[in-house]
Amino acid sequence: MNDLEIVLPKEYLPILSKIDSTMALAKHDTQNFNKASSQFKVAILDVVDLTPINSAVHLLAVIQQARMALEESSISVRRKRIVLERKEKELLLSEGSAGDELLIDIDELKMQLSNIEDAAKGGVRRLANALDQYQNILSALDKDHLTELDYEKDQIRYHIMTAFNQALTAARSRGGLIDEGNHIYLFQLGINGAVAQAEVTSFLSAEQEELNNNRAPSHSGIVKWLELLADKFEKEPEAYAEYRNLKTLNKSLILELESE
């Protein structure tokens, strides 16, 4: 923190000394956490899609973002190293204030390179985790890779399950009634709101019966219920689209890219 000693009043020297005594430890330990999210947060709170395929697509977006950030960091590092090398050569030939300015430039470049390197370490771990999670989903689905057709076919189940999950969540805080926004969502999926309300009411009643009998309803029970609803209503979105002379899937426009 020597640079700060130059710009701060002398009464700050004891504080700066205290910072210096622990900063090395903090810098070392920070390397363990130079990433946007923990593995737990990615799996539980970031990738919240209700179907494996939609989760995989979400992870692909994370993978692409992390890959692009690392590639941009790599280019930035290469460029800064060239500038740093040039300025170090200029410093050898400089005199007076010109040399002082070059020293500042060199310190700044070294600081920037160090910060980029630290961020890249976290970025690499984030990318590796996302790739591992993606591969786990593919293995569970017994697929070598994910296609656009896989994604399009999955959208019906994903949206039905999401709509009913949101409807159930809203009903829990509204005396058992689905809110207006999710009634609109269900209507757009071709699902009658009264029928959807009956499904939610029946599920809430079954849960309450479990509680009355001193049994705790499980989270997996909700997921199973959502999957059954996806089975039950899977024809409704396509029927509603056909009524409006629309197609939910045009296979002639699907690109089947060869895996590399």
C-alpha positions as CSV (number, residue, x, y, z in Angstrom):
1,M,0.0,0.0,0.0
2,N,3.0,2.3,-0.4
3,D,1.3,4.3,-3.1
4,L,-1.5,5.2,-0.7
5,E,1.0,6.5,1.8
6,I,1.9,9.2,-0.8
7,V,-1.7,10.5,-1.1
8,L,-3.1,10.0,2.4
9,P,-2.4,12.0,5.6
10,K,0.2,10.5,8.0
11,E,-2.5,9.6,10.6
12,Y,-3.5,6.9,8.1
13,L,-0.1,5.1,8.4
14,P,-1.2,2.8,11.3
15,I,-4.3,1.7,9.3
16,L,-2.2,1.1,6.2
17,S,0.2,-0.9,8.2
18,K,-2.6,-3.1,9.5
19,I,-3.9,-3.6,6.0
20,D,-0.4,-4.6,4.8
21,S,-0.1,-7.2,7.5
22,T,-3.2,-9.1,6.3
23,M,-3.5,-8.2,2.6
24,A,-1.3,-11.0,1.4
25,L,-3.5,-13.6,3.1
26,A,-6.7,-12.0,1.7
27,K,-5.2,-11.9,-1.8
28,H,-4.2,-15.6,-1.5
29,D,-7.6,-16.7,-0.3
30,T,-9.5,-14.6,-2.7
31,Q,-8.2,-16.8,-5.5
32,N,-10.5,-19.5,-4.2
33,F,-13.6,-17.3,-4.9
34,N,-12.9,-15.4,-8.1
35,K,-16.1,-16.6,-9.8
36,A,-19.6,-15.3,-10.1
37,S,-21.4,-18.3,-8.4
38,S,-20.7,-21.3,-6.2
39,Q,-21.3,-24.7,-7.7
40,F,-24.2,-25.1,-5.3
41,K,-25.8,-21.8,-6.5
42,V,-25.4,-22.8,-10.2
43,A,-27.1,-26.1,-9.6
44,I,-29.9,-25.0,-7.3
45,L,-30.5,-21.3,-7.8
46,D,-29.2,-20.3,-11.2
47,V,-30.2,-23.2,-13.4
48,V,-33.8,-23.4,-12.3
49,D,-35.4,-24.9,-15.5
50,L,-37.9,-27.6,-14.8
51,T,-36.8,-30.0,-17.6
52,P,-33.3,-31.4,-18.2
53,I,-33.1,-30.3,-21.8
54,N,-34.0,-26.7,-20.9
55,S,-31.4,-26.9,-18.1
56,A,-28.9,-28.0,-20.6
57,V,-29.7,-25.1,-22.9
58,H,-29.3,-22.7,-20.0
59,L,-25.9,-24.3,-19.2
60,L,-24.9,-23.8,-22.9
61,A,-25.5,-20.1,-22.5
62,V,-23.4,-20.0,-19.3
63,I,-20.7,-22.0,-21.2
64,Q,-20.7,-19.6,-24.1
65,Q,-20.6,-16.5,-21.9
66,A,-17.7,-18.0,-19.9
67,R,-15.8,-19.0,-23.0
68,M,-16.2,-15.6,-24.6
69,A,-15.0,-13.9,-21.5
70,L,-11.9,-16.1,-21.3
71,E,-11.1,-15.5,-25.0
72,E,-11.5,-11.7,-24.6
73,S,-9.2,-11.9,-21.5
74,S,-6.6,-13.8,-23.5
75,I,-6.5,-11.2,-26.2
76,S,-6.3,-8.4,-23.6
77,V,-3.4,-10.1,-21.9
78,R,-1.5,-10.6,-25.1
79,R,-2.0,-6.9,-26.0
80,K,-1.0,-5.6,-22.6
81,R,2.1,-7.8,-22.5
82,I,3.3,-6.3,-25.8
83,V,2.7,-2.8,-24.5
84,L,4.4,-3.7,-21.2
85,E,7.5,-5.0,-23.0
86,R,7.7,-1.9,-25.2
87,K,7.4,0.5,-22.2
88,E,10.1,-1.5,-20.3
89,K,12.4,-1.0,-23.2
90,E,11.6,2.7,-23.4
91,L,12.3,3.0,-19.6
92,L,15.9,1.9,-20.2
93,L,16.4,4.8,-22.5
94,S,14.4,7.4,-20.6
95,E,15.5,10.3,-18.4
96,G,13.9,12.4,-15.8
97,S,10.1,12.8,-15.6
98,A,9.6,10.7,-18.7
99,G,11.0,7.7,-16.8
100,D,8.7,8.4,-13.8
101,E,5.7,8.4,-16.1
102,L,6.8,5.1,-17.7
103,L,7.2,3.5,-14.3
104,I,3.6,4.4,-13.5
105,D,2.5,3.0,-16.8
106,I,4.4,-0.2,-16.1
107,D,3.0,-0.6,-12.6
108,E,-0.5,0.0,-14.0
109,L,-0.1,-2.6,-16.7
110,K,1.3,-5.2,-14.2
111,M,-1.6,-4.5,-11.9
112,Q,-4.1,-5.0,-14.8
113,L,-2.4,-8.2,-15.9
114,S,-2.5,-9.6,-12.4
115,N,-6.2,-8.7,-12.0
116,I,-7.0,-10.3,-15.4
117,E,-5.1,-13.5,-14.4
118,D,-7.0,-13.7,-11.1
119,A,-10.4,-13.3,-12.8
120,A,-9.4,-15.9,-15.5
121,K,-8.7,-18.5,-12.8
122,G,-12.2,-18.2,-11.5
123,G,-13.6,-18.1,-15.0
124,V,-11.9,-21.3,-15.9
125,R,-13.4,-23.1,-12.9
126,R,-16.8,-21.7,-13.7
127,L,-16.5,-22.9,-17.3
128,A,-15.3,-26.4,-16.2
129,N,-18.2,-26.7,-13.8
130,A,-20.8,-25.7,-16.4
131,L,-19.3,-28.2,-18.9
132,D,-19.3,-30.9,-16.3
133,Q,-23.0,-30.2,-15.4
134,Y,-23.9,-30.2,-19.1
135,Q,-22.2,-33.5,-19.7
136,N,-24.0,-35.0,-16.7
137,I,-27.4,-34.0,-18.2
138,L,-26.4,-35.5,-21.6
139,S,-25.4,-38.7,-19.9
140,A,-28.6,-38.9,-18.0
141,L,-30.5,-38.4,-21.2
142,D,-28.3,-41.0,-23.0
143,K,-27.4,-38.4,-25.6
144,D,-24.0,-37.6,-27.3
145,H,-25.1,-34.1,-28.0
146,L,-28.2,-31.8,-27.9
147,T,-30.0,-30.9,-31.1
148,E,-32.3,-28.0,-31.9
149,L,-35.1,-30.5,-32.4
150,D,-34.6,-31.9,-28.9
151,Y,-35.0,-28.3,-27.6
152,E,-38.1,-27.5,-29.6
153,K,-39.9,-30.7,-28.6
154,D,-39.1,-30.1,-25.0
155,Q,-40.6,-26.6,-25.0
156,I,-44.2,-27.9,-24.6
157,R,-43.4,-29.8,-21.4
158,Y,-41.2,-27.0,-20.1
159,H,-43.9,-24.3,-20.4
160,I,-46.7,-26.4,-19.1
161,M,-44.7,-27.4,-16.0
162,T,-43.5,-23.8,-15.5
163,A,-47.0,-22.4,-15.8
164,F,-48.4,-24.8,-13.3
165,N,-45.5,-24.4,-10.9
166,Q,-46.0,-20.6,-11.0
167,A,-49.7,-21.0,-10.6
168,L,-49.2,-23.3,-7.6
169,T,-46.7,-20.8,-6.0
170,A,-49.2,-17.9,-6.5
171,A,-52.1,-19.9,-5.1
172,R,-50.2,-20.7,-1.9
173,S,-50.2,-17.0,-1.1
174,R,-53.7,-16.2,-2.5
175,G,-56.0,-18.5,-0.6
176,G,-55.6,-21.2,-3.2
177,L,-56.4,-19.1,-6.2
178,I,-54.2,-18.8,-9.3
179,D,-53.3,-15.2,-10.0
180,E,-54.2,-13.2,-13.2
181,G,-50.7,-13.4,-14.8
182,N,-50.6,-17.2,-14.6
183,H,-54.1,-17.5,-15.9
184,I,-53.0,-15.5,-18.9
185,Y,-49.9,-17.8,-19.3
186,L,-52.2,-20.9,-19.1
187,F,-54.6,-19.5,-21.6
188,Q,-51.8,-18.9,-24.0
189,L,-50.9,-22.6,-23.7
190,G,-54.4,-23.5,-24.6
191,I,-55.3,-24.7,-21.1
192,N,-58.6,-23.8,-19.6
193,G,-58.2,-21.7,-16.5
194,A,-61.1,-23.4,-14.6
195,V,-59.5,-26.8,-15.2
196,A,-56.1,-25.5,-14.1
197,Q,-57.6,-24.1,-11.0
198,A,-59.3,-27.5,-10.2
199,E,-55.9,-29.2,-10.6
200,V,-54.2,-26.7,-8.2
201,T,-57.0,-27.0,-5.7
202,S,-56.9,-30.8,-5.8
203,F,-53.2,-30.8,-5.2
204,L,-53.3,-28.3,-2.3
205,S,-56.1,-30.4,-0.7
206,A,-54.0,-33.5,-1.0
207,E,-51.0,-31.7,0.6
208,Q,-53.2,-30.5,3.4
209,E,-54.5,-34.0,4.1
210,E,-50.9,-35.1,4.3
211,L,-50.2,-32.4,6.9
212,N,-53.4,-33.3,8.8
213,N,-52.0,-36.8,9.1
214,N,-48.7,-35.5,10.4
215,R,-46.9,-36.4,7.1
216,A,-44.7,-33.8,5.4
217,P,-45.5,-33.3,1.7
218,S,-42.3,-33.8,-0.4
219,H,-40.7,-31.5,-2.9
220,S,-40.4,-34.5,-5.3
221,G,-44.2,-34.8,-5.0
222,I,-44.6,-31.4,-6.6
223,V,-42.2,-32.3,-9.4
224,K,-44.1,-35.6,-10.1
225,W,-47.4,-33.6,-10.2
226,L,-45.9,-31.2,-12.7
227,E,-44.7,-34.0,-14.9
228,L,-48.2,-35.6,-14.8
229,L,-49.7,-32.3,-15.8
230,A,-47.3,-32.0,-18.7
231,D,-48.4,-35.5,-19.8
232,K,-52.1,-34.6,-19.4
233,F,-52.1,-31.3,-21.3
234,E,-49.3,-31.8,-23.8
235,K,-51.7,-31.7,-26.8
236,E,-53.4,-28.4,-25.8
237,P,-50.8,-25.9,-26.9
238,E,-50.5,-27.5,-30.4
239,A,-54.4,-27.6,-30.7
240,Y,-54.6,-23.9,-29.8
241,A,-51.9,-23.0,-32.3
242,E,-53.6,-24.9,-35.0
243,Y,-56.9,-23.1,-34.3
244,R,-54.9,-19.8,-35.0
245,N,-53.4,-21.4,-38.2
246,L,-49.9,-21.6,-36.5
247,K,-47.4,-24.4,-36.1
248,T,-45.6,-25.1,-32.9
249,L,-42.9,-27.0,-34.9
250,N,-41.7,-26.8,-38.5
251,K,-39.2,-29.5,-38.9
252,S,-38.1,-28.2,-42.3
253,L,-36.5,-25.2,-40.6
254,I,-34.6,-27.3,-38.0
255,L,-30.9,-27.5,-38.5
256,E,-29.3,-30.8,-37.6
257,L,-25.6,-29.8,-37.2
258,E,-23.0,-32.5,-37.3
259,S,-21.1,-32.9,-34.1
260,E,-17.4,-32.1,-34.3
